[in-house]
Amino acid sequence: MTARRRRIACVGGGPAGLCTAIGARRAGVADEVVVVERDPAGVTHGWGVTFWDELLDALHRHDPPTERALRAAAVVWDGQVLQVDRRAPVFLGGSGYAVGRHALLALLADRARELGAEVRFDATAADVEDAVDGADVVVAGDGVASGLRRHHAERLGADVRESGHRYIWLGSPHPFTTFTFAFVGTSAGWVWCYGYVFGSDRSTVVVECAEATWRGLGLDTMPAAECLLTLERLFAHLLDGAPLWIAPTRRPPDGAPAPWVRFRRVDNRRWHDGRVVLAGDAAHTTHFSIGSGTTLALGDAMALTRRLAGVDLGCDASVERALAAYEAERRAVLRPLQAEADRSTAWFTGLTDGLGGRPDDLALGWSLARRCHDEPAWRWYLLRATQVPALRALRSSAESVRRQVRAQRRELAGSGRRS
Ligand SMILES: Cc1cc2nc3c(=O)[nH]c(=O)nc-3n(C[C@H](O)[C@H](O)[C@H](O)COP(=O)(O)OP(=O)(O)OC[C@H]3O[C@@H](n4cnc5c(N)ncnc54)[C@H](O)[C@@H]3O)c2cc1C
């Protein structure tokens, strides 16, 4: 008698689902790995996402070709800046990477297919059912509004809390080569944006404000085109005349309001129910002000496939043990980041009250730099030094050298396991 072919089904072709497919194929977890994504190929919500060297290190250990492709598709943003209205900017230093979601998903899908996974875009509900039916493990990588999580709600016990702020994820051709936190005072309260470059001629601009400000400015009812013009005017001093765009998949019909939403903070009592396991945003979210949701989703996928490697998928107890170990490992990684994200969210919430009265933007910059975790006192002096152009350039050069050294170390460490 021939053994039954083993199958892993990933619902959702985001970072979590696609990276799980890569890991599962690499580790030979199952004979068949299928990803079902409801959107057509090349279509995605949102614009660019940030990440840091830690992700490249982890991907390099997991699958060097994926790390190389991501590094090639990414751009570096150099330093961070705080700008309150049109007052003098405060420079915060630091650096990181960003990549367009389109590019990220395309490189992950290509690699998954190269390794023998099936990636089905434009999947109908019937396609999803077909993939899930009889699968040995079903990975719910279907994002923040996960249907699978809802379906298994009783066991998983989701806790979803909506923020009191509204945000909209926009793109712009303006190159925000420095990660920009900009606050603009309006008659109805503060509106702020996070701007960062993610391609040669593309930046992400996430605009956020309190619900009362959003309604007070009429952004809740004004047609999307007028909303974009309003935001372009508010941030004109940063955009240099460049437009703001809504992602093609989120464009509303003519005359309808722009797609502002509330951030959803997701937690679950359990991450798996039988052979269904949550990964990425379906399992947890962290506020975008700390830019780590994609890194966490990819990290979940890497841990999950590592835990499933070598497991007899025919044995319920072995699968249960692997999924429990995955959940414990990833909860430990998630916990401090979720605490940072909560601190960051609280900082932005509290800020709206006190911003106007603060004459000292340097102190505000210091507070922004410490919004997620405490910083040693010497960093205050570093922040002050960073305001001097020559010292800022020096700090930027040091960051560049640090990135290069890290890349070399990665290459050296990985030279033994190249594939
Ligand atoms: C404004 C904003 C800015 C962000 N910036 C950053 C950042 O700078 N850095 C960072 O690391 N993270 C960032 N994030 C978070 C990041 O986008 C998410 O954490 C990440 O995309 C999660 O990956 P995922 O695969 O779990 O889910 P998703 O990327 O949401 O993918 C889920 C996929 O599942 C598909 N799907 C859903 N239901 C079904 C179904 N029934 N059948 C088939 N397919 C289905 C969806 O179409 C989607 O493609 C940001 C998020 C927001 C909202």
PDBQT file of the ligand as one rigid body, heavy atoms in Angstrom, charges set to zero:
ROOT
HETATM    1  C1  LIG A 501      -0.605  51.184   7.564  1.00  0.00    +0.000 C 
HETATM    2  C2  LIG A 501       0.239  49.999   7.812  1.00  0.00    +0.000 A 
HETATM    3  C3  LIG A 501       1.614  50.111   7.742  1.00  0.00    +0.000 A 
HETATM    4  C4  LIG A 501       2.424  49.005   7.985  1.00  0.00    +0.000 A 
HETATM    5  N1  LIG A 501       3.769  49.153   7.946  1.00  0.00    +0.000 NA
HETATM    6  C5  LIG A 501       4.543  48.109   8.258  1.00  0.00    +0.000 A 
HETATM    7  C6  LIG A 501       5.952  48.244   8.260  1.00  0.00    +0.000 A 
HETATM    8  O1  LIG A 501       6.474  49.317   7.978  1.00  0.00    +0.000 OA
HETATM    9  N2  LIG A 501       6.700  47.172   8.599  1.00  0.00    +0.000 N 
HETATM   10  C7  LIG A 501       6.130  45.974   8.920  1.00  0.00    +0.000 A 
HETATM   11  O2  LIG A 501       6.870  45.019   9.226  1.00  0.00    +0.000 OA
HETATM   12  N3  LIG A 501       4.805  45.811   8.917  1.00  0.00    +0.000 NA
HETATM   13  C8  LIG A 501       3.990  46.837   8.596  1.00  0.00    +0.000 A 
HETATM   14  N4  LIG A 501       2.648  46.685   8.601  1.00  0.00    +0.000 N 
HETATM   15  C9  LIG A 501       2.059  45.384   9.005  1.00  0.00    +0.000 C 
HETATM   16  C10 LIG A 501       2.064  44.372   7.872  1.00  0.00    +0.000 C 
HETATM   17  O3  LIG A 501       1.456  44.902   6.724  1.00  0.00    +0.000 OA
HETATM   18  C11 LIG A 501       1.348  43.109   8.314  1.00  0.00    +0.000 C 
HETATM   19  O4  LIG A 501       1.698  42.787   9.630  1.00  0.00    +0.000 OA
HETATM   20  C12 LIG A 501       1.708  41.935   7.409  1.00  0.00    +0.000 C 
HETATM   21  O5  LIG A 501       1.289  42.182   6.095  1.00  0.00    +0.000 OA
HETATM   22  C13 LIG A 501       1.088  40.651   7.923  1.00  0.00    +0.000 C 
HETATM   23  O6  LIG A 501       1.290  39.625   6.986  1.00  0.00    +0.000 OA
HETATM   24  P1  LIG A 501       0.214  38.456   6.852  1.00  0.00    +0.000 P 
HETATM   25  O7  LIG A 501       0.721  37.555   5.799  1.00  0.00    +0.000 OA
HETATM   26  O8  LIG A 501      -0.084  37.906   8.182  1.00  0.00    +0.000 OA
HETATM   27  O9  LIG A 501      -1.120  39.173   6.379  1.00  0.00    +0.000 OA
HETATM   28  P2  LIG A 501      -1.434  39.982   5.055  1.00  0.00    +0.000 P 
HETATM   29  O10 LIG A 501      -0.240  40.626   4.510  1.00  0.00    +0.000 OA
HETATM   30  O11 LIG A 501      -2.613  40.835   5.379  1.00  0.00    +0.000 OA
HETATM   31  O12 LIG A 501      -1.876  38.866   4.014  1.00  0.00    +0.000 OA
HETATM   32  C14 LIG A 501      -3.077  38.144   4.183  1.00  0.00    +0.000 C 
HETATM   33  C15 LIG A 501      -3.502  37.686   2.798  1.00  0.00    +0.000 C 
HETATM   34  O13 LIG A 501      -4.597  36.792   2.943  1.00  0.00    +0.000 OA
HETATM   35  C16 LIG A 501      -5.504  37.017   1.890  1.00  0.00    +0.000 C 
HETATM   36  N5  LIG A 501      -6.788  36.481   2.297  1.00  0.00    +0.000 N 
HETATM   37  C17 LIG A 501      -7.602  36.910   3.275  1.00  0.00    +0.000 A 
HETATM   38  N6  LIG A 501      -8.688  36.115   3.369  1.00  0.00    +0.000 NA
HETATM   39  C18 LIG A 501      -8.540  35.171   2.426  1.00  0.00    +0.000 A 
HETATM   40  C19 LIG A 501      -9.341  34.057   2.033  1.00  0.00    +0.000 A 
HETATM   41  N7  LIG A 501     -10.484  33.765   2.630  1.00  0.00    +0.000 N 
HETATM   42  N8  LIG A 501      -8.913  33.285   1.018  1.00  0.00    +0.000 NA
HETATM   43  C20 LIG A 501      -7.742  33.551   0.397  1.00  0.00    +0.000 A 
HETATM   44  N9  LIG A 501      -6.930  34.579   0.724  1.00  0.00    +0.000 NA
HETATM   45  C21 LIG A 501      -7.347  35.384   1.729  1.00  0.00    +0.000 A 
HETATM   46  C22 LIG A 501      -5.478  38.519   1.703  1.00  0.00    +0.000 C 
HETATM   47  O14 LIG A 501      -5.922  38.895   0.418  1.00  0.00    +0.000 OA
HETATM   48  C23 LIG A 501      -3.998  38.824   1.912  1.00  0.00    +0.000 C 
HETATM   49  O15 LIG A 501      -3.278  38.803   0.712  1.00  0.00    +0.000 OA
HETATM   50  C24 LIG A 501       1.826  47.766   8.322  1.00  0.00    +0.000 A 
HETATM   51  C25 LIG A 501       0.439  47.640   8.374  1.00  0.00    +0.000 A 
HETATM   52  C26 LIG A 501      -0.347  48.748   8.137  1.00  0.00    +0.000 A 
HETATM   53  C27 LIG A 501      -1.834  48.604   8.214  1.00  0.00    +0.000 C 
ENDROOT
TORSDOF 0
